């Protein structure tokens, strides 16, 4: 169901209510931060839900997708990583999201998770993409593997009670396809979970939707908190995958 931003003011006049002062913020909130009203959600068939996709500057569509929130698996095994975050960074991080991105960066968790050597290219990349309009990516990495292939890794990060948003992940993939088409895109989501654990997800395009390819959970700890039992368990994991 397509609509454009100007329709909000037009329908506010029809309903005889004051239009929002910031029309863009209304769209942003319901795309990324807040659930849609029940009057809209109830129009979706069982097992599906609505998302709002951008299809141009100030142009959008309500689209039905499978109702499957991207949530950390509570039964997934935990991996301890020696914490290399500078103390001064931990002390002065401005938000959960910034603290998460910093810990992922300083502990090279993208390298660990994806198995390639990665470098942070840019934080909070804001650009425009044809057919979508303006998009923003929390952080972009570039990387290389042992065969010389080059990668681009867009990151979406969520702290606190926020949930990874599939619309943002779709847009990350679109940015990579348009701006760096010769690189292999591996889209990643990062999420703080309980007790300072970090969940990392890798996504791929699955038809008109996205799917989780892999998920790992990490805990940053002082080096002396990684025990012989931990290392034995990690060796057994590796042997089981061989």
C-alpha positions in Angstrom: 0.0 0.0 0.0 1.9 3.1 -1.2 1.7 6.6 0.4 3.7 9.7 0.6 4.6 12.0 3.4 2.3 14.8 2.3 -0.8 12.6 2.8 -0.3 12.8 6.6 -1.2 16.5 6.6 -4.0 16.0 4.1 -5.6 13.3 6.2 -5.1 15.3 9.4 -7.2 18.0 7.8 -9.9 15.5 6.8 -10.0 14.2 10.4 -10.0 17.8 11.7 -6.9 17.2 13.9 -3.7 19.2 14.0 -1.0 17.7 11.8 2.3 16.6 13.4 4.9 19.3 13.4 7.6 16.9 12.2 6.1 14.6 9.5 9.5 12.8 9.0 9.7 12.0 12.7 6.3 10.3 12.6 7.4 8.0 9.8 10.8 7.4 11.4 9.3 6.4 14.7 6.9 3.9 13.3 9.6 2.4 10.9 12.3 1.9 13.5 11.2 2.7 17.1 7.5 2.1 17.9 5.0 -0.6 17.1 2.3 0.3 14.6 -1.2 1.0 16.0 -3.3 -2.1 16.6 -5.8 -0.8 14.0 -3.1 -1.4 11.4 -1.5 -4.5 12.8 -4.9 -6.2 13.0 -5.2 -5.9 9.2 -2.3 -8.4 8.7 -3.1 -12.1 8.2 -2.0 -14.6 10.9 1.8 -15.1 10.8 2.4 -11.8 9.0 3.0 -8.2 10.0 3.4 -4.8 8.4 6.6 -2.9 7.8 7.1 0.5 6.1 9.6 0.5 3.3 11.0 3.7 1.7 10.6 3.7 -2.1 11.9 7.2 -2.9 12.2 10.6 -1.3 9.2 11.1 1.0 7.6 8.0 -0.6 6.7 4.8 1.3 4.9 1.5 1.2 3.2 -0.6 3.8 4.4 -4.2 3.0 3.4 -7.5 4.5 6.3 -9.7 5.7 6.6 -12.8 7.9 6.0 -11.9 11.6 9.4 -13.1 12.9 11.2 -10.5 15.1 15.0 -10.7 15.2 15.7 -11.7 18.8 18.7 -13.4 20.3 18.4 -17.1 20.8 18.4 -17.7 24.6 19.7 -21.2 24.2 22.8 -20.3 22.2 26.2 -21.2 23.7 28.3 -18.2 25.0 31.9 -17.5 24.0 34.2 -15.5 26.2 36.6 -13.1 24.6 39.5 -11.2 26.4 38.3 -7.7 26.8 40.5 -5.2 24.9 38.2 -2.2 25.2 40.2 0.8 26.5 38.9 1.8 29.9 38.5 5.4 29.0 36.2 4.4 26.1 34.0 2.4 28.4 33.9 5.3 30.9 32.8 8.0 28.4 30.6 6.2 25.8 27.5 8.4 25.3 24.9 5.6 24.8 24.3 1.9 24.8 24.6 1.9 21.0 27.9 3.8 21.0 29.3 1.6 23.8 28.3 -1.5 21.8 29.9 -0.3 18.6 33.1 0.6 20.4 33.3 -2.8 22.1 32.7 -4.6 18.8 35.4 -2.4 17.2 38.1 -2.6 19.8 37.7 -6.3 20.3 37.6 -7.1 16.6 34.4 -9.1 17.1 33.5 -8.7 13.4 36.7 -10.4 12.5 36.0 -13.2 15.0 32.4 -13.6 14.0 32.9 -13.6 10.2 36.4 -15.1 10.0 37.8 -12.3 7.8 40.1 -9.4 8.6 38.0 -6.2 8.9 38.6 -2.5 9.4 36.1 0.2 10.4 35.5 2.5 7.3 33.0 5.0 8.6 30.6 5.5 11.5 27.0 6.6 10.9 27.1 6.7 7.2 24.2 8.8 5.9 23.6 8.7 2.2 20.9 8.3 -0.5 20.0 5.1 -2.4 18.1 5.0 -5.7 14.5 3.9 -5.2 14.8 4.3 -1.4 15.9 7.8 -0.5 18.0 8.7 2.5 19.4 5.9 4.7 21.7 5.7 7.6 24.0 2.8 8.7 25.5 2.7 12.2 28.9 1.6 11.0 30.6 0.2 7.8 33.6 -2.1 7.8 35.6 -3.3 4.8 37.5 -6.6 4.9 39.7 -9.1 3.1 39.9 -12.9 3.3 42.9 -15.2 2.8 42.1 -15.5 -0.9 42.1 -11.8 -1.4 38.3 -11.3 -1.8 37.1 -7.9 -0.5 34.0 -7.5 1.7 31.8 -4.7 2.9 30.1 -5.2 6.3 27.3 -2.8 7.3 26.5 -2.9 11.0 23.2 -2.2 12.7 23.6 -1.9 16.5 20.9 -1.9 19.2 21.2 -1.4 22.9 18.8 -1.5 25.8 15.3 -2.7 24.8 15.6 -1.9 21.1 15.1 -4.7 18.6 17.1 -5.1 15.3 14.9 -3.8 12.5 14.7 -5.7 9.2 14.0 -2.5 7.3 17.3 -1.0 8.3 19.1 -4.2 7.4 17.5 -4.3 4.0 18.6 -0.7 3.5 22.2 -1.6 4.6 22.3 -4.2 1.9 20.9 -1.7 -0.7 23.6 0.8 0.3 26.3 -1.8 -0.3 24.9 -3.0 -3.6 24.8 0.6 -5.0 27.9 2.2 -3.4 30.3 -0.8 -3.4 28.9 -3.3 -5.9 32.2 -5.1 -6.5 32.5 -6.1 -2.8 30.9 -9.0 -1.1 28.2 -7.7 1.3 27.9 -9.5 4.7 25.3 -7.6 6.7 25.6 -7.8 10.5 23.4 -6.9 13.4 24.8 -6.3 16.9 22.6 -6.4 20.0 23.4 -6.0 23.7 21.7 -8.7 25.8 21.6 -9.5 29.5 24.7 -9.3 31.6 26.7 -7.3 29.0 26.6 -10.1 26.5 26.8 -9.2 22.8 24.8 -11.0 20.2 26.0 -10.8 16.6 23.8 -11.9 13.6 24.6 -12.3 9.9 21.8 -11.8 7.4 21.2 -12.6 3.8 18.5 -11.7 1.3 15.7 -14.3 1.2 13.3 -13.4 -1.6 11.5 -10.3 -0.5 12.6 -10.6 3.1 15.8 -11.2 5.0 17.0 -14.3 6.9 19.5 -15.0 9.7 22.5 -16.9 8.4 24.3 -17.3 11.7 24.2 -16.0 15.3 26.9 -16.0 18.0 26.9 -14.7 21.6 30.1 -13.2 23.1 31.0 -12.0 26.6 34.0 -9.7 27.1 35.9 -10.6 30.2 39.4 -10.0 31.8 41.8 -12.6 30.4 42.2 -14.5 33.7 38.5 -15.3 33.6 38.9 -17.5 30.6 39.4 -20.9 32.3 40.9 -24.2 31.1 37.4 -25.6 31.1 36.3 -22.8 28.7 39.2 -23.5 26.3 38.4 -27.2 26.4 34.8 -26.5 25.5 35.8 -24.3 22.6 38.2 -27.0 21.3 35.3 -29.5 21.4 33.1 -27.1 19.5 35.7 -26.8 16.8 36.2 -30.6 16.6 32.4 -31.0 16.3 32.3 -28.7 13.3 35.3 -30.4 11.5 
